[in-house]
Amino acid sequence: MPTEMHTFSYEVEKSGDCVAGQVAKVICHGSLVNQTSSDLKSAVKLLIADGGQITLDFKDVSFVDSLGLGTLVGLKVSASGNGHCILEIEHLAPRVQELLKLTGLTELFKSSVV
């Protein structure tokens, strides 16, 4: 039985500096699933190391599976543990918001759900 092909891509927009603080916006496209979540994880982990404000823009993300959700949780925890990094997610689709609610993760992303 053929599996559905999922694609994911992103662009990173950076601004700020060491004095004012780093600001990065990661504009995401496609599906954050088993086959694609490592791409986002690798990119955002590098940004977390720099510290500052990171916003994941999910306006064009059509689907998130359990591994994609796990990736988001891991990135949020890593950013929080960094001590000088804030990770937020904006423009979540209603389906993804419902997924957070069903899994009890709304509180973790409460300040992020815009």
C-alpha positions as CSV (number, residue, x, y, z in Angstrom):
1,M,0.0,0.0,0.0
2,P,1.6,3.4,-1.0
3,T,2.1,6.0,1.7
4,E,1.2,9.6,1.2
5,M,4.1,11.8,0.3
6,H,4.5,14.8,2.7
7,T,6.7,17.8,2.0
8,F,8.0,20.4,4.4
9,S,10.0,23.6,3.8
10,Y,10.9,26.7,5.7
11,E,12.6,30.0,5.5
12,V,14.4,31.8,8.3
13,E,14.2,35.6,8.7
14,K,16.7,37.0,11.3
15,S,16.9,40.4,12.8
16,G,18.3,42.0,15.9
17,D,21.8,41.8,17.4
18,C,23.7,40.8,20.5
19,V,22.7,44.0,22.3
20,A,19.0,44.2,21.4
21,G,18.6,40.4,21.2
22,Q,18.3,38.0,18.4
23,V,14.9,37.6,16.7
24,A,14.2,34.8,14.2
25,K,11.0,34.0,12.4
26,V,10.8,30.5,10.8
27,I,8.1,30.5,8.1
28,C,7.0,26.9,7.7
29,H,5.2,25.3,4.7
30,G,3.7,21.8,4.2
31,S,3.3,19.0,6.7
32,L,5.2,18.5,9.9
33,V,5.2,14.7,10.1
34,N,7.5,11.7,10.7
35,Q,9.3,12.1,7.4
36,T,9.9,15.9,7.7
37,S,10.1,16.9,11.4
38,S,13.9,16.4,11.6
39,D,14.3,19.3,9.1
40,L,12.6,21.7,11.5
41,K,14.3,20.3,14.5
42,S,17.8,20.8,13.1
43,A,17.1,24.3,12.0
44,V,15.5,25.5,15.2
45,K,18.0,23.8,17.5
46,L,20.7,26.0,15.9
47,L,18.5,29.1,16.5
48,I,17.9,28.1,20.2
49,A,21.7,28.0,20.7
50,D,21.8,31.6,19.6
51,G,19.1,32.6,22.2
52,G,16.6,35.4,21.7
53,Q,13.1,35.3,20.3
54,I,12.1,32.5,17.9
55,T,8.7,32.5,16.2
56,L,7.4,29.5,14.2
57,D,4.9,30.7,11.7
58,F,2.5,27.8,10.9
59,K,0.2,29.8,8.6
60,D,1.0,27.4,5.7
61,V,1.3,24.2,7.7
62,S,-1.5,21.8,6.6
63,F,-0.9,18.8,8.9
64,V,1.0,17.8,12.0
65,D,1.2,14.2,13.1
66,S,2.3,12.8,16.5
67,L,6.0,12.9,15.7
68,G,5.6,16.5,14.5
69,L,3.8,17.3,17.7
70,G,6.6,15.7,19.7
71,T,9.2,17.8,17.8
72,L,7.3,21.0,18.8
73,V,7.2,19.9,22.4
74,G,10.9,19.0,22.4
75,L,11.8,22.4,20.8
76,K,9.7,24.3,23.3
77,V,11.3,22.4,26.2
78,S,14.8,23.0,24.8
79,A,14.1,26.7,24.3
80,S,12.8,27.0,27.9
81,G,15.8,25.1,29.3
82,N,18.2,27.4,27.4
83,G,17.3,30.2,29.8
84,H,17.7,33.0,27.3
85,C,15.4,31.8,24.5
86,I,11.7,32.2,23.9
87,L,10.0,30.0,21.4
88,E,6.5,30.8,20.2
89,I,4.2,29.4,17.5
90,E,1.8,31.6,15.6
91,H,-1.0,31.0,13.1
92,L,-1.8,27.4,14.1
93,A,-4.6,25.9,12.1
94,P,-7.7,24.9,14.0
95,R,-6.8,21.2,13.5
96,V,-3.5,21.7,15.2
97,Q,-5.0,23.8,18.0
98,E,-7.5,21.0,18.6
99,L,-4.6,18.5,18.7
100,L,-2.9,20.5,21.4
101,K,-6.2,20.6,23.3
102,L,-6.8,16.8,23.0
103,T,-3.2,16.0,24.1
104,G,-3.3,18.3,27.1
105,L,-0.5,20.5,25.7
106,T,-2.4,23.7,25.4
107,E,-0.8,25.1,28.5
108,L,2.7,24.4,27.3
109,F,2.0,26.5,24.2
110,K,-0.5,28.9,25.8
111,S,1.6,32.0,25.2
112,S,2.3,30.8,21.7
113,V,-1.1,30.1,20.2
114,V,-1.8,33.3,18.3
